[in-house]
Structures are given as C-alpha cells and as structure tokens.
C-alpha cells in the first residue's frame, strides 16, 4: 500500500519514487484538493471543537438514557406518528442511547474527514501472505497513523472520546435492573401452610383421599389462593403454589422427604420443575417417574422426588399432607424447602 502524503516529496513507504517493498515505481496520483482545515488553522480548531462537541453530547445522551431508564414510567404508552402506541420508557431510553452511539460515530467520522491526514492510497495486487517487510511496514503505518491522527496532541478530542467510550457500557450495567427485583424471601415461601385445604386446580373442589385412585394424578392448588388472587390480581402465588397429588401403593414408596408426609399412599409434590421452572404433570404410573417436558428432567416420586435423569440439580420438593376433620386433604405444613429453580440467594 502506498500512501502519498501531500506536501512531501516522496510518498510514505517510498524512496526515490519507488515502493520500498515491491521496488516498483510509484505512479503519481492526480490533482488533490486540500481541505480547509489543512490550510487554515482556524478551520482546524473549529473542526476540533465540533468533534469534541459531538463526543460530549454523546456522553450527555448516555447519562440521560440512564436517568430516563430510572425516571420514565415503563407502564405508560405514548402515541407516535407512524408507530402508534409505544412504551414511553422504551422509546425514551432507546432514542437517547441510540443518539449517544450515533454521536460517537459521527464524531469519529468528522474527525477523520476534517482533521486526520488527507492521503490518497493505491494498493497493488500481491500474494496473500505478507512478507516480513510488509508486516514491518504495516506496523510502522499503524504507528504513523496514530501519530498523524493527533490523538496524542489533541487532548480535548482524546478526553471527550474517552469519556464517551467509558460511559457507553454504563447503561448496559444499569439496565440489568430490568432482570427484576431481588427475590429475597418471595422465592423461599409459598402460601401453603398447616391445614390449608387442597383444591383441584380446574374446578376448585376440595379433594377426598378416595377421589384419587392408585396411579392417579391430580393437579391442585391451596384454597387460600383464590382470595389472594382476587385481591392482588396477579398469578405469582399460583406459579409457586401449584402442586400435583399422586397416589401409589404405600408399599411402593421407597422414601419420602419426611416421615409420614404421605396420606395412605397419596403424595404431594411441587409442580414446578427445579431446573428452570416448567410446570410438570407427565407422570408414569409404572415407574413412578415424573418427566419434565422442557428438558427431560426426570424425578422419582416413589423415592423422595430425587432426580434420576436430566439437567435438574435438585429433587422435587414434597409437601406434607393429611386430612382434616371433614375428611378432605389438607397440607400438614408449608414446604420445607424452596420450590422451583435454584436461585442465588437460596443458600
Ligand atoms: S425446566 Fe424441567 S427440565 Fe428444564
């Protein structure tokens, strides 16, 4: 590659009008128009300020995107021409961040076009593998380019660019907040408690032990869920409290998570897979295995809900059950361990 630096007698990488690598004569390029900034120091200063302004504005946009992310409500819609209703938080944060990135790009282009050395380049075809001289020339060209870009001397540009680039990853860190609040105790506990009646999850009927035949499976919920859902209007508790009841011959039960947690061979387990939380009710009566359809984790419900196959790392939590005075199935207590997927605060 030959670079012809205007104002010098020989191009970069040439000696006596010949390319230092190939030895071929350098063909002079046509007339070259110098830029304003090349001949007028005031124009160069003006361009420098314009570049610095773009980088500084970029910093402002990036910081503003963080402020908007925190301050602009994300449950409000605004109507935009052509787009229709859009989320106010998303459009504000996206626009500010996009503008911040755009300004870094335009600042860099403006810098290159107005202030960096104005050279014309010719490139001759040659073998793909670079010779040692080519590599050395390339390294030198990089160093020359760095020196010529003025990044060392143009402090205002360098600092404003470094500021913009340093701030750029910040929104990505702040946006992690959208992963949701820390779960704290909410993932540890469900609304199951002692004497909470067990209802079928489709018809909300209480269940007697004789309603479940050996080999049968019933999807179930706690009776206190309905009132909570009426008041809260969300399904969070349902997602945690869903259970399955299965019945097997008591002699088939190898082990349980607690002494006497079944009722006459009826066992209650969480329905939420301990891998990543899919609801499960694929039960094979013959093997007593519960199979998660998402990634095929398999739990042995006759043996404490232990994992026998698949990616789940924890057994399926068991809910101790009994019957109340009316003969309906109820919880004997809440779950003794957190249900669902592992989480970092689980301990
Ligand atoms: S969610 Fe059940 S195996 Fe992945």
Boltz pocket constraint, residues with backbone or C-beta under 6 A from the ligand:
constraints:
  - pocket:
      binder: B
      contacts: [[A, 273], [A, 274], [A, 275], [A, 276], [A, 277], [A, 278], [A, 292], [A, 293], [A, 294], [A, 295], [A, 296], [A, 297], [A, 310], [A, 311], [A, 312]]
      max_distance: 6.0
